[in-house]
Amino acid sequence: MAPPVTYTCCETADIDRLYAPGQMFTLHWIVEESGEQSTAPPRPVDLEAELTGPFATVEALKAAMESSAGPAGPATFKAETVRASSEPGHRPVSTIAIPTDAGTGFYNLVTTVTDGDLSNTGMSVVEVVPAR
């Protein structure tokens, strides 16, 4: 059997760039193999991503994340859930369409990896700037 794999967000180039309304945000999931062999067959893992915002500043985004209401913003854009195969060599990608009328500012990127009853969530910041 193949070694088990884990998924995390994401290639640095995915978030270390500026996006504009009307563009596609593409998230390349990082796949890591554990060095151990598994006798269990690979099972599917669900990968989810969403952008929530905009916030005027990173500080405003962080303050919203720390509030009891959570990091809600005026808009949330979601990628379709990707069902990863857990096979080594499989490189899943999530895409989020940033609408042409999306506000500019900072968006909270939330990624979730669900494997059976277990889930792991991570967050990053993505900036959307006016279209040129």
N, C-alpha and C positions, 0 to 999 in steps of 0.2 A: 504494500500500500504506500501511498505518497505521504510525505510529511504534512502535518496540518499547517494551514496558513492563517494569518491574521491580516486585517485591513485597518488602515488608518488614513486620515486626511493629512495631507495631500501634497502634491509636489509644490515646492516653494514658488515656482514660476506661476502657479495658478492664482495665488493670492498676492504676490508682490508685484502687482501691476495695476494700472488704472483701467477701469471699465467705463463705458458710456451707455446711456439708454439706447436700446435697440441691439445691443451686442449679446452674444452668448457667453455665459460664464461656464467654463469647462473645468471640471474637477477630476484630476487623475488620481485615483485611489492608490495608495502605497500598499504593496503586497509583500508580506514578509513570511518566509517559511521558517518554522521552528526546525531545529536540527534533528528532532525525534521522528521516528516512523510511527504511524498509527495503523492499527488493525481495523479501525472503524472506517467505513466508506465516507468520502467527503460529503458534507451536507451543505445545503444552500445557506447563504448568509444574505440578509437584506441590508442594503446600503442606501441611506437617505441623506439628502442635503437640502437646506433652505436658506434663503437670504431674507432678513427682516430689517427694515429701516424705512427711510433714511434717518440718521441722526446727524446733527450739525457738527458734532465733534466726537472724537473717540471717548473723551471723558463722559459726554452725555450718554453714549452707548453703554459704557461700563456702569454708569449710575443706574440706567434702566435695567441692566442685567442683575444688579444687586438689590433692586426693589422687590418687594414681596409679590408684585404683579408679574415679574419676569421681564424679559427683554422685548416686549411688544413694541412694534413701530407701526407707522401708518400702513405699511404694505408688507406682505410676505410673498415671496416667489419660491416655488418648490420645484425640485427636480422630480421626475418620475422615479419611484423606487427601483433600484437595480438589484436583481437577484444574482449574486455572485456564485460561481460554481464551486468555490473552495479548491479548485484544481490549481496546482502550481503552474505558473506561466500565464494564468488568466489575468489580464490587466483591465479591470472595470473602470468605466468613465461615467460620471454624472454630468448632465448639462442643465443649466437654468437659463431660460430666456429672460433677459432684462427688458421689460416693456419699453417701448419708445417714449411713454409718458412717465417713466420712473423718475422720482425725485433724485437730485444729486445729494451726496453726502456719504456717510459711513453706514455700512450694513453689517449686521451680525450674521456670520456664516455659522450655521449649526449643522454638524454632521453626526449621524447616528449609525452605528453598526449593531445589528441585531442578529444574534446567533442563538437560535432556540429561545430559551427563557432569559438569556443574558443580553444586555445592551450596554453600549459604551457611547457616550456623547462627548463631542469636542466642539470648541468654538474658535473662530478666527474673525478678523476684521477685513472687509473688502470695501474699497472706495469706488464710488461711481461719480464721475465728473461730467460736466456738460459735453454734449457731442460737438465735434468740430466741424 
